[in-house]
Amino acid sequence: EDRMTGHNQFRRFILAHHTRKINGKHSELPLSAVLARGGPSPCNEFTCLTESYAIATIERHKQFNILPEVFWLDAGWYPCSGNWGNVGSWVVNKENFPNGLKPVSDAAHRVGTKFLLWFEPERVSTGSQIYNDHPEWLTGHPKSTRKLLNLGNKDALIWLTNHVSDLIRKEGIDIYRQDFNMNPYPYWEKSDQPQRIGISEIRHIEGLYAFWDSLLIRFPNLIIDNCASGGRRIDIETISRSSPFWRTDYHGYEQPNGCQDNSYGLNFYLPLHGTGNWIRNVYNFRSNLSSSLVLNWNINSDNHSQAEMQKYIEDFKRLRPYFYGDYYPLTGLRNILKDNTWLAYQLNRPEQGDGIILAFRREGNRDESIRIQLKGLVKTASYEFFYEDFGLKINRTGAELMDGIDIYIPAKPASLLISYKITK
């Protein structure tokens, strides 16, 4: 009678059987903070980050008591001639990190956090180490100078597995982040014989899964962050081994409507995914919420107080468990991409008898209220309904809440966070 019964059964199936487990339990996705990026031109991504600055950034977070769970070092830590996109030389840039990355990961571990490092092993640029040393492992295409590392080649697969394993061990990496910023299909298509169309893709993807499986066997506590210009590699096998901490490279990721839509749609199928937060206000922060979050904050800015940033971190950690529960959209798909609508969804934990509602009134919407019908509640139970923004508590039966209740947001754009729990 309700399609969401099937969706939630599927979400539970994914958590039980196709989610990375450590010591028999699925691990919560972390709250990450990106180490200081950018810099004056021609700096890009992390090409100008240095050992001393990275360590100082970690200590600065500790000083302000706004520690994440993971410190994140993205593209540009390897020799790349000042352009992070020149990939294929997977050694540490000793000019910026003369002692390797271990001092940075040690600094993260000292303050009680983990360390994430970015890789993109399948894309190979002209003049890189792999390009020069092992051309026999590469697949080319006449319309591109970049090459594809053929993971269907056993020698390439063995080398990559051993090389990345050595880096994980030597540099103290806790989370392996793999990106993939190219379209591989033309390369595979060029390599296939007419009677064997698809075999190059099959062998490459078999190699990818074998590579990840080997890492997880060698490092039982390792977590793999799966990116591909955002969440473009989400399938039943990749999510069995990894999770997309960065679900999209959509350039409006700080446009809150887009972030709301991302969560609304992906939650139908996938419990574990994340995105980034730049703008520190309640509306944007809640728009970016999901089971993982990446903080791209300038913590040295005086636009926000330490207490405010600490509150956001506490809120994320408090709300994160609900994203592992059942999901119910409370508004429809009509006009979801537009600015003149409401968007609301519910995360329910029937075993615990509690849940939350996140509601957003967008800038162009003219209606101060909307009627929502909650799902998955016990009709005969009494619930405490807590409007967290207003400190207001009401009591309603499950039947009343499922029949419908009006919620109000007088301002726009603005959001509403409601938590509820069974009282008897």
Contacts in CASP RR format, 6 or more apart in sequence:
PFRMAT RR
TARGET T0000
AUTHOR 0000-0000-0000
METHOD contacts of the structure
MODEL  1
EDRMTGHNQFRRFILAHHTRKINGKHSELPLSAVLARGGPSPCNEFTCLT
ESYAIATIERHKQFNILPEVFWLDAGWYPCSGNWGNVGSWVVNKENFPNG
LKPVSDAAHRVGTKFLLWFEPERVSTGSQIYNDHPEWLTGHPKSTRKLLN
LGNKDALIWLTNHVSDLIRKEGIDIYRQDFNMNPYPYWEKSDQPQRIGIS
EIRHIEGLYAFWDSLLIRFPNLIIDNCASGGRRIDIETISRSSPFWRTDY
HGYEQPNGCQDNSYGLNFYLPLHGTGNWIRNVYNFRSNLSSSLVLNWNIN
SDNHSQAEMQKYIEDFKRLRPYFYGDYYPLTGLRNILKDNTWLAYQLNRP
EQGDGIILAFRREGNRDESIRIQLKGLVKTASYEFFYEDFGLKINRTGAE
LMDGIDIYIPAKPASLLISYKITK
2 375 0 8 1.000
4 326 0 8 1.000
4 327 0 8 1.000
4 328 0 8 1.000
4 329 0 8 1.000
4 375 0 8 1.000
7 268 0 8 1.000
7 269 0 8 1.000
7 327 0 8 1.000
8 325 0 8 1.000
8 326 0 8 1.000
8 327 0 8 1.000
10 269 0 8 1.000
11 269 0 8 1.000
11 270 0 8 1.000
11 271 0 8 1.000
11 325 0 8 1.000
11 326 0 8 1.000
11 327 0 8 1.000
12 326 0 8 1.000
14 239 0 8 1.000
14 269 0 8 1.000
14 270 0 8 1.000
14 271 0 8 1.000
15 26 0 8 1.000
15 271 0 8 1.000
15 272 0 8 1.000
15 324 0 8 1.000
17 240 0 8 1.000
18 236 0 8 1.000
18 239 0 8 1.000
18 240 0 8 1.000
19 26 0 8 1.000
19 239 0 8 1.000
19 240 0 8 1.000
19 243 0 8 1.000
19 271 0 8 1.000
19 272 0 8 1.000
20 26 0 8 1.000
20 27 0 8 1.000
20 216 0 8 1.000
20 223 0 8 1.000
20 224 0 8 1.000
20 240 0 8 1.000
20 241 0 8 1.000
20 242 0 8 1.000
20 243 0 8 1.000
21 27 0 8 1.000
22 220 0 8 1.000
22 221 0 8 1.000
22 223 0 8 1.000
27 223 0 8 1.000
28 291 0 8 1.000
28 320 0 8 1.000
28 321 0 8 1.000
28 324 0 8 1.000
29 243 0 8 1.000
29 245 0 8 1.000
29 272 0 8 1.000
29 273 0 8 1.000
29 274 0 8 1.000
29 291 0 8 1.000
29 292 0 8 1.000
29 320 0 8 1.000
30 68 0 8 1.000
30 69 0 8 1.000
30 70 0 8 1.000
30 114 0 8 1.000
30 175 0 8 1.000
30 223 0 8 1.000
30 245 0 8 1.000
30 292 0 8 1.000
31 68 0 8 1.000
31 69 0 8 1.000
31 70 0 8 1.000
31 292 0 8 1.000
31 293 0 8 1.000
31 295 0 8 1.000
31 313 0 8 1.000
31 316 0 8 1.000
31 317 0 8 1.000
31 320 0 8 1.000
32 68 0 8 1.000
32 69 0 8 1.000
32 70 0 8 1.000
32 71 0 8 1.000
32 72 0 8 1.000
32 116 0 8 1.000
32 245 0 8 1.000
32 292 0 8 1.000
32 293 0 8 1.000
32 294 0 8 1.000
32 295 0 8 1.000
33 61 0 8 1.000
33 67 0 8 1.000
33 68 0 8 1.000
33 70 0 8 1.000
33 71 0 8 1.000
33 72 0 8 1.000
33 294 0 8 1.000
33 295 0 8 1.000
33 297 0 8 1.000
34 72 0 8 1.000
34 74 0 8 1.000
34 294 0 8 1.000
34 295 0 8 1.000
34 296 0 8 1.000
35 46 0 8 1.000
35 49 0 8 1.000
35 54 0 8 1.000
35 57 0 8 1.000
35 58 0 8 1.000
35 71 0 8 1.000
35 72 0 8 1.000
35 73 0 8 1.000
35 104 0 8 1.000
36 49 0 8 1.000
36 53 0 8 1.000
36 54 0 8 1.000
36 57 0 8 1.000
37 45 0 8 1.000
37 46 0 8 1.000
37 49 0 8 1.000
37 74 0 8 1.000
37 296 0 8 1.000
38 44 0 8 1.000
38 45 0 8 1.000
38 46 0 8 1.000
38 47 0 8 1.000
38 48 0 8 1.000
38 49 0 8 1.000
39 48 0 8 1.000
42 82 0 8 1.000
43 82 0 8 1.000
44 82 0 8 1.000
44 83 0 8 1.000
44 84 0 8 1.000
45 74 0 8 1.000
45 75 0 8 1.000
45 76 0 8 1.000
45 84 0 8 1.000
46 73 0 8 1.000
46 74 0 8 1.000
46 75 0 8 1.000
46 76 0 8 1.000
46 77 0 8 1.000
46 84 0 8 1.000
47 76 0 8 1.000
47 80 0 8 1.000
47 82 0 8 1.000
47 83 0 8 1.000
47 84 0 8 1.000
47 96 0 8 1.000
48 96 0 8 1.000
49 73 0 8 1.000
49 76 0 8 1.000
49 77 0 8 1.000
49 96 0 8 1.000
50 96 0 8 1.000
50 97 0 8 1.000
51 96 0 8 1.000
51 97 0 8 1.000
51 98 0 8 1.000
51 99 0 8 1.000
51 100 0 8 1.000
51 103 0 8 1.000
51 104 0 8 1.000
54 73 0 8 1.000
54 104 0 8 1.000
54 107 0 8 1.000
55 103 0 8 1.000
55 104 0 8 1.000
55 107 0 8 1.000
57 71 0 8 1.000
58 71 0 8 1.000
58 104 0 8 1.000
58 107 0 8 1.000
58 108 0 8 1.000
58 111 0 8 1.000
58 113 0 8 1.000
59 107 0 8 1.000
59 111 0 8 1.000
60 299 0 8 1.000
60 300 0 8 1.000
61 67 0 8 1.000
61 68 0 8 1.000
61 71 0 8 1.000
61 111 0 8 1.000
61 299 0 8 1.000
62 111 0 8 1.000
64 299 0 8 1.000
64 306 0 8 1.000
64 309 0 8 1.000
65 306 0 8 1.000
65 310 0 8 1.000
66 299 0 8 1.000
66 306 0 8 1.000
66 309 0 8 1.000
66 310 0 8 1.000
66 313 0 8 1.000
67 111 0 8 1.000
67 112 0 8 1.000
67 113 0 8 1.000
67 313 0 8 1.000
68 113 0 8 1.000
68 295 0 8 1.000
68 313 0 8 1.000
69 113 0 8 1.000
69 114 0 8 1.000
70 108 0 8 1.000
70 113 0 8 1.000
70 114 0 8 1.000
70 115 0 8 1.000
70 116 0 8 1.000
70 174 0 8 1.000
70 175 0 8 1.000
71 104 0 8 1.000
71 108 0 8 1.000
71 113 0 8 1.000
71 114 0 8 1.000
71 115 0 8 1.000
71 116 0 8 1.000
72 116 0 8 1.000
72 118 0 8 1.000
72 177 0 8 1.000
72 294 0 8 1.000
73 101 0 8 1.000
73 104 0 8 1.000
73 115 0 8 1.000
73 116 0 8 1.000
73 117 0 8 1.000
73 118 0 8 1.000
74 118 0 8 1.000
74 177 0 8 1.000
75 84 0 8 1.000
75 85 0 8 1.000
75 87 0 8 1.000
75 118 0 8 1.000
75 120 0 8 1.000
75 179 0 8 1.000
76 82 0 8 1.000
76 84 0 8 1.000
76 85 0 8 1.000
76 93 0 8 1.000
76 118 0 8 1.000
77 92 0 8 1.000
77 93 0 8 1.000
77 96 0 8 1.000
77 97 0 8 1.000
77 101 0 8 1.000
77 117 0 8 1.000
77 118 0 8 1.000
78 87 0 8 1.000
78 88 0 8 1.000
78 89 0 8 1.000
78 90 0 8 1.000
78 91 0 8 1.000
78 92 0 8 1.000
78 93 0 8 1.000
79 89 0 8 1.000
79 91 0 8 1.000
79 93 0 8 1.000
80 86 0 8 1.000
80 87 0 8 1.000
80 89 0 8 1.000
80 93 0 8 1.000
85 125 0 8 1.000
85 181 0 8 1.000
86 125 0 8 1.000
86 128 0 8 1.000
87 120 0 8 1.000
87 123 0 8 1.000
87 124 0 8 1.000
87 125 0 8 1.000
87 128 0 8 1.000
88 120 0 8 1.000
88 121 0 8 1.000
88 123 0 8 1.000
88 124 0 8 1.000
88 125 0 8 1.000
88 128 0 8 1.000
88 129 0 8 1.000
88 130 0 8 1.000
88 131 0 8 1.000
89 128 0 8 1.000
89 129 0 8 1.000
89 130 0 8 1.000
90 119 0 8 1.000
90 121 0 8 1.000
90 129 0 8 1.000
90 130 0 8 1.000
90 163 0 8 1.000
90 164 0 8 1.000
90 167 0 8 1.000
91 129 0 8 1.000
92 100 0 8 1.000
92 101 0 8 1.000
92 171 0 8 1.000
94 100 0 8 1.000
97 103 0 8 1.000
97 104 0 8 1.000
100 171 0 8 1.000
101 115 0 8 1.000
101 117 0 8 1.000
101 171 0 8 1.000
101 172 0 8 1.000
101 173 0 8 1.000
102 170 0 8 1.000
102 171 0 8 1.000
102 172 0 8 1.000
104 115 0 8 1.000
105 115 0 8 1.000
105 171 0 8 1.000
105 172 0 8 1.000
105 173 0 8 1.000
105 174 0 8 1.000
106 172 0 8 1.000
108 114 0 8 1.000
108 115 0 8 1.000
109 115 0 8 1.000
109 172 0 8 1.000
114 174 0 8 1.000
114 175 0 8 1.000
115 172 0 8 1.000
115 173 0 8 1.000
115 174 0 8 1.000
115 175 0 8 1.000
116 173 0 8 1.000
116 174 0 8 1.000
116 175 0 8 1.000
116 176 0 8 1.000
116 177 0 8 1.000
116 225 0 8 1.000
117 167 0 8 1.000
117 171 0 8 1.000
117 173 0 8 1.000
117 175 0 8 1.000
117 176 0 8 1.000
117 177 0 8 1.000
118 177 0 8 1.000
118 179 0 8 1.000
119 164 0 8 1.000
119 176 0 8 1.000
119 177 0 8 1.000
119 178 0 8 1.000
119 179 0 8 1.000
120 178 0 8 1.000
120 179 0 8 1.000
120 180 0 8 1.000
120 181 0 8 1.000
121 149 0 8 1.000
121 160 0 8 1.000
121 164 0 8 1.000
121 178 0 8 1.000
122 148 0 8 1.000
122 149 0 8 1.000
122 151 0 8 1.000
122 180 0 8 1.000
122 182 0 8 1.000
122 184 0 8 1.000
122 208 0 8 1.000
123 146 0 8 1.000
123 147 0 8 1.000
123 148 0 8 1.000
123 149 0 8 1.000
123 180 0 8 1.000
123 181 0 8 1.000
123 182 0 8 1.000
124 130 0 8 1.000
124 131 0 8 1.000
124 138 0 8 1.000
124 146 0 8 1.000
124 147 0 8 1.000
124 148 0 8 1.000
124 149 0 8 1.000
125 131 0 8 1.000
125 145 0 8 1.000
125 146 0 8 1.000
125 147 0 8 1.000
126 145 0 8 1.000
126 146 0 8 1.000
130 137 0 8 1.000
130 138 0 8 1.000
130 149 0 8 1.000
131 138 0 8 1.000
131 147 0 8 1.000
134 156 0 8 1.000
134 159 0 8 1.000
136 153 0 8 1.000
136 155 0 8 1.000
137 149 0 8 1.000
137 150 0 8 1.000
137 153 0 8 1.000
137 155 0 8 1.000
137 156 0 8 1.000
137 159 0 8 1.000
138 147 0 8 1.000
138 148 0 8 1.000
138 149 0 8 1.000
138 150 0 8 1.000
139 147 0 8 1.000
139 148 0 8 1.000
139 150 0 8 1.000
139 187 0 8 1.000
139 188 0 8 1.000
139 190 0 8 1.000
139 191 0 8 1.000
139 200 0 8 1.000
140 147 0 8 1.000
140 148 0 8 1.000
140 187 0 8 1.000
140 190 0 8 1.000
141 148 0 8 1.000
141 186 0 8 1.000
141 187 0 8 1.000
141 190 0 8 1.000
143 186 0 8 1.000
144 186 0 8 1.000
146 182 0 8 1.000
148 182 0 8 1.000
148 184 0 8 1.000
148 187 0 8 1.000
148 204 0 8 1.000
149 156 0 8 1.000
149 160 0 8 1.000
150 156 0 8 1.000
150 200 0 8 1.000
150 203 0 8 1.000
150 204 0 8 1.000
151 157 0 8 1.000
151 160 0 8 1.000
151 203 0 8 1.000
151 204 0 8 1.000
151 205 0 8 1.000
151 206 0 8 1.000
151 207 0 8 1.000
151 208 0 8 1.000
151 210 0 8 1.000
151 211 0 8 1.000
152 200 0 8 1.000
152 203 0 8 1.000
152 204 0 8 1.000
152 206 0 8 1.000
152 207 0 8 1.000
157 207 0 8 1.000
157 210 0 8 1.000
157 211 0 8 1.000
160 211 0 8 1.000
161 210 0 8 1.000
161 211 0 8 1.000
161 214 0 8 1.000
161 215 0 8 1.000
164 176 0 8 1.000
164 211 0 8 1.000
164 215 0 8 1.000
165 214 0 8 1.000
165 215 0 8 1.000
165 218 0 8 1.000
165 219 0 8 1.000
167 173 0 8 1.000
168 176 0 8 1.000
168 215 0 8 1.000
168 218 0 8 1.000
168 219 0 8 1.000
168 222 0 8 1.000
169 219 0 8 1.000
173 222 0 8 1.000
174 221 0 8 1.000
174 222 0 8 1.000
174 223 0 8 1.000
175 222 0 8 1.000
175 223 0 8 1.000
175 224 0 8 1.000
175 225 0 8 1.000
176 215 0 8 1.000
176 222 0 8 1.000
176 223 0 8 1.000
176 224 0 8 1.000
176 225 0 8 1.000
177 224 0 8 1.000
177 225 0 8 1.000
177 227 0 8 1.000
177 245 0 8 1.000
178 224 0 8 1.000
178 225 0 8 1.000
178 226 0 8 1.000
178 227 0 8 1.000
178 242 0 8 1.000
179 227 0 8 1.000
179 228 0 8 1.000
179 229 0 8 1.000
179 230 0 8 1.000
180 227 0 8 1.000
180 228 0 8 1.000
180 229 0 8 1.000
180 232 0 8 1.000
180 233 0 8 1.000
181 228 0 8 1.000
181 229 0 8 1.000
184 201 0 8 1.000
184 204 0 8 1.000
185 201 0 8 1.000
187 200 0 8 1.000
188 198 0 8 1.000
188 200 0 8 1.000
188 201 0 8 1.000
188 204 0 8 1.000
189 197 0 8 1.000
189 200 0 8 1.000
191 200 0 8 1.000
192 198 0 8 1.000
192 199 0 8 1.000
192 200 0 8 1.000
193 199 0 8 1.000
205 237 0 8 1.000
209 237 0 8 1.000
209 241 0 8 1.000
212 224 0 8 1.000
212 241 0 8 1.000
212 242 0 8 1.000
213 241 0 8 1.000
215 222 0 8 1.000
215 224 0 8 1.000
216 222 0 8 1.000
216 224 0 8 1.000
216 241 0 8 1.000
223 242 0 8 1.000
223 243 0 8 1.000
224 241 0 8 1.000
224 242 0 8 1.000
224 243 0 8 1.000
225 242 0 8 1.000
225 243 0 8 1.000
225 244 0 8 1.000
225 245 0 8 1.000
225 246 0 8 1.000
226 233 0 8 1.000
226 234 0 8 1.000
226 238 0 8 1.000
226 239 0 8 1.000
226 241 0 8 1.000
226 242 0 8 1.000
226 243 0 8 1.000
226 244 0 8 1.000
227 233 0 8 1.000
227 244 0 8 1.000
227 245 0 8 1.000
227 246 0 8 1.000
229 249 0 8 1.000
230 244 0 8 1.000
230 246 0 8 1.000
230 247 0 8 1.000
230 248 0 8 1.000
230 249 0 8 1.000
231 244 0 8 1.000
231 246 0 8 1.000
231 247 0 8 1.000
231 248 0 8 1.000
231 249 0 8 1.000
231 273 0 8 1.000
233 244 0 8 1.000
234 244 0 8 1.000
234 247 0 8 1.000
234 270 0 8 1.000
234 273 0 8 1.000
239 270 0 8 1.000
239 272 0 8 1.000
243 272 0 8 1.000
243 273 0 8 1.000
243 292 0 8 1.000
244 272 0 8 1.000
244 273 0 8 1.000
244 274 0 8 1.000
245 273 0 8 1.000
245 274 0 8 1.000
245 292 0 8 1.000
245 294 0 8 1.000
246 274 0 8 1.000
246 275 0 8 1.000
246 276 0 8 1.000
246 294 0 8 1.000
247 262 0 8 1.000
247 266 0 8 1.000
247 273 0 8 1.000
247 274 0 8 1.000
247 275 0 8 1.000
247 290 0 8 1.000
248 262 0 8 1.000
248 275 0 8 1.000
250 258 0 8 1.000
250 262 0 8 1.000
252 258 0 8 1.000
253 259 0 8 1.000
253 275 0 8 1.000
253 276 0 8 1.000
253 278 0 8 1.000
254 278 0 8 1.000
254 279 0 8 1.000
254 284 0 8 1.000
256 283 0 8 1.000
256 284 0 8 1.000
256 287 0 8 1.000
256 288 0 8 1.000
256 360 0 8 1.000
256 413 0 8 1.000
257 287 0 8 1.000
257 337 0 8 1.000
257 339 0 8 1.000
257 343 0 8 1.000
257 362 0 8 1.000
258 287 0 8 1.000
258 337 0 8 1.000
259 275 0 8 1.000
259 284 0 8 1.000
259 287 0 8 1.000
259 288 0 8 1.000
260 287 0 8 1.000
260 343 0 8 1.000
260 360 0 8 1.000
261 336 0 8 1.000
261 337 0 8 1.000
261 343 0 8 1.000
262 275 0 8 1.000
263 287 0 8 1.000
263 289 0 8 1.000
263 290 0 8 1.000
263 345 0 8 1.000
264 329 0 8 1.000
264 336 0 8 1.000
264 343 0 8 1.000
264 345 0 8 1.000
266 273 0 8 1.000
266 290 0 8 1.000
267 290 0 8 1.000
267 323 0 8 1.000
267 327 0 8 1.000
267 329 0 8 1.000
267 345 0 8 1.000
268 327 0 8 1.000
268 329 0 8 1.000
271 291 0 8 1.000
271 323 0 8 1.000
271 324 0 8 1.000
271 325 0 8 1.000
271 327 0 8 1.000
272 291 0 8 1.000
272 292 0 8 1.000
272 323 0 8 1.000
272 324 0 8 1.000
273 290 0 8 1.000
273 291 0 8 1.000
273 292 0 8 1.000
274 290 0 8 1.000
274 291 0 8 1.000
274 292 0 8 1.000
274 293 0 8 1.000
274 294 0 8 1.000
275 288 0 8 1.000
275 290 0 8 1.000
275 292 0 8 1.000
275 293 0 8 1.000
275 294 0 8 1.000
276 288 0 8 1.000
276 293 0 8 1.000
276 294 0 8 1.000
276 295 0 8 1.000
276 296 0 8 1.000
277 284 0 8 1.000
277 285 0 8 1.000
277 288 0 8 1.000
277 293 0 8 1.000
277 294 0 8 1.000
277 295 0 8 1.000
277 296 0 8 1.000
277 297 0 8 1.000
278 284 0 8 1.000
278 296 0 8 1.000
278 297 0 8 1.000
279 285 0 8 1.000
280 297 0 8 1.000
280 303 0 8 1.000
280 304 0 8 1.000
280 308 0 8 1.000
280 309 0 8 1.000
280 312 0 8 1.000
282 415 0 8 1.000
283 360 0 8 1.000
283 413 0 8 1.000
283 414 0 8 1.000
283 415 0 8 1.000
285 312 0 8 1.000
285 315 0 8 1.000
286 358 0 8 1.000
286 360 0 8 1.000
286 415 0 8 1.000
286 417 0 8 1.000
287 360 0 8 1.000
287 415 0 8 1.000
289 316 0 8 1.000
289 319 0 8 1.000
289 323 0 8 1.000
289 358 0 8 1.000
290 323 0 8 1.000
291 320 0 8 1.000
291 323 0 8 1.000
291 324 0 8 1.000
293 316 0 8 1.000
297 309 0 8 1.000
299 309 0 8 1.000
319 356 0 8 1.000
321 349 0 8 1.000
322 347 0 8 1.000
322 349 0 8 1.000
322 355 0 8 1.000
322 356 0 8 1.000
323 347 0 8 1.000
325 347 0 8 1.000
325 348 0 8 1.000
325 349 0 8 1.000
326 347 0 8 1.000
326 348 0 8 1.000
326 349 0 8 1.000
326 350 0 8 1.000
326 375 0 8 1.000
326 376 0 8 1.000
327 345 0 8 1.000
327 346 0 8 1.000
327 347 0 8 1.000
327 348 0 8 1.000
328 345 0 8 1.000
328 346 0 8 1.000
328 347 0 8 1.000
328 348 0 8 1.000
328 374 0 8 1.000
328 375 0 8 1.000
328 376 0 8 1.000
329 344 0 8 1.000
329 345 0 8 1.000
329 346 0 8 1.000
330 344 0 8 1.000
330 345 0 8 1.000
330 346 0 8 1.000
330 357 0 8 1.000
330 359 0 8 1.000
330 372 0 8 1.000
330 373 0 8 1.000
330 374 0 8 1.000
331 341 0 8 1.000
331 342 0 8 1.000
331 343 0 8 1.000
331 344 0 8 1.000
331 345 0 8 1.000
331 370 0 8 1.000
331 372 0 8 1.000
334 341 0 8 1.000
335 341 0 8 1.000
336 343 0 8 1.000
338 362 0 8 1.000
339 362 0 8 1.000
339 363 0 8 1.000
339 364 0 8 1.000
339 365 0 8 1.000
340 362 0 8 1.000
340 364 0 8 1.000
340 365 0 8 1.000
340 366 0 8 1.000
341 362 0 8 1.000
341 365 0 8 1.000
342 359 0 8 1.000
342 360 0 8 1.000
342 361 0 8 1.000
342 362 0 8 1.000
342 365 0 8 1.000
342 367 0 8 1.000
342 370 0 8 1.000
343 359 0 8 1.000
343 360 0 8 1.000
343 362 0 8 1.000
344 357 0 8 1.000
344 358 0 8 1.000
344 359 0 8 1.000
344 360 0 8 1.000
344 370 0 8 1.000
344 372 0 8 1.000
344 407 0 8 1.000
345 357 0 8 1.000
345 358 0 8 1.000
346 355 0 8 1.000
346 356 0 8 1.000
346 357 0 8 1.000
346 372 0 8 1.000
346 374 0 8 1.000
346 375 0 8 1.000
347 355 0 8 1.000
347 356 0 8 1.000
347 357 0 8 1.000
347 358 0 8 1.000
348 355 0 8 1.000
348 374 0 8 1.000
348 375 0 8 1.000
348 376 0 8 1.000
348 377 0 8 1.000
349 355 0 8 1.000
350 376 0 8 1.000
350 378 0 8 1.000
352 421 0 8 1.000
353 378 0 8 1.000
353 381 0 8 1.000
353 421 0 8 1.000
353 422 0 8 1.000
354 419 0 8 1.000
354 420 0 8 1.000
354 421 0 8 1.000
354 422 0 8 1.000
355 419 0 8 1.000
355 420 0 8 1.000
355 421 0 8 1.000
356 417 0 8 1.000
356 418 0 8 1.000
356 419 0 8 1.000
356 420 0 8 1.000
357 372 0 8 1.000
357 374 0 8 1.000
357 407 0 8 1.000
357 416 0 8 1.000
357 417 0 8 1.000
357 418 0 8 1.000
357 419 0 8 1.000
357 420 0 8 1.000
358 415 0 8 1.000
358 416 0 8 1.000
358 417 0 8 1.000
359 370 0 8 1.000
359 372 0 8 1.000
359 407 0 8 1.000
359 409 0 8 1.000
359 415 0 8 1.000
359 416 0 8 1.000
359 418 0 8 1.000
360 413 0 8 1.000
360 414 0 8 1.000
360 415 0 8 1.000
360 416 0 8 1.000
361 367 0 8 1.000
361 368 0 8 1.000
361 370 0 8 1.000
361 409 0 8 1.000
361 411 0 8 1.000
361 412 0 8 1.000
361 413 0 8 1.000
361 414 0 8 1.000
361 415 0 8 1.000
361 416 0 8 1.000
362 412 0 8 1.000
362 413 0 8 1.000
363 412 0 8 1.000
363 413 0 8 1.000
364 412 0 8 1.000
364 413 0 8 1.000
365 412 0 8 1.000
368 408 0 8 1.000
368 409 0 8 1.000
368 410 0 8 1.000
369 406 0 8 1.000
369 407 0 8 1.000
369 408 0 8 1.000
369 409 0 8 1.000
370 406 0 8 1.000
370 407 0 8 1.000
371 404 0 8 1.000
371 405 0 8 1.000
371 406 0 8 1.000
371 407 0 8 1.000
372 404 0 8 1.000
372 405 0 8 1.000
372 407 0 8 1.000
373 401 0 8 1.000
373 402 0 8 1.000
373 403 0 8 1.000
373 404 0 8 1.000
373 405 0 8 1.000
374 398 0 8 1.000
374 401 0 8 1.000
374 402 0 8 1.000
374 404 0 8 1.000
374 405 0 8 1.000
375 402 0 8 1.000
376 402 0 8 1.000
377 383 0 8 1.000
377 398 0 8 1.000
377 401 0 8 1.000
377 402 0 8 1.000
378 398 0 8 1.000
378 422 0 8 1.000
379 397 0 8 1.000
379 398 0 8 1.000
379 399 0 8 1.000
379 402 0 8 1.000
380 397 0 8 1.000
380 398 0 8 1.000
380 399 0 8 1.000
381 397 0 8 1.000
381 398 0 8 1.000
381 422 0 8 1.000
381 424 0 8 1.000
382 395 0 8 1.000
382 396 0 8 1.000
382 397 0 8 1.000
382 398 0 8 1.000
382 422 0 8 1.000
382 423 0 8 1.000
382 424 0 8 1.000
383 395 0 8 1.000
383 396 0 8 1.000
383 397 0 8 1.000
383 398 0 8 1.000
383 401 0 8 1.000
383 420 0 8 1.000
383 421 0 8 1.000
383 422 0 8 1.000
383 423 0 8 1.000
384 393 0 8 1.000
384 394 0 8 1.000
384 395 0 8 1.000
384 420 0 8 1.000
384 421 0 8 1.000
384 422 0 8 1.000
384 423 0 8 1.000
385 393 0 8 1.000
385 394 0 8 1.000
385 395 0 8 1.000
385 396 0 8 1.000
385 401 0 8 1.000
385 405 0 8 1.000
385 418 0 8 1.000
385 420 0 8 1.000
386 392 0 8 1.000
386 393 0 8 1.000
386 418 0 8 1.000
386 419 0 8 1.000
386 420 0 8 1.000
387 393 0 8 1.000
387 394 0 8 1.000
387 416 0 8 1.000
387 418 0 8 1.000
388 417 0 8 1.000
388 418 0 8 1.000
388 419 0 8 1.000
389 415 0 8 1.000
389 416 0 8 1.000
389 417 0 8 1.000
395 423 0 8 1.000
396 405 0 8 1.000
401 420 0 8 1.000
407 416 0 8 1.000
407 418 0 8 1.000
408 416 0 8 1.000
409 415 0 8 1.000
409 416 0 8 1.000
END
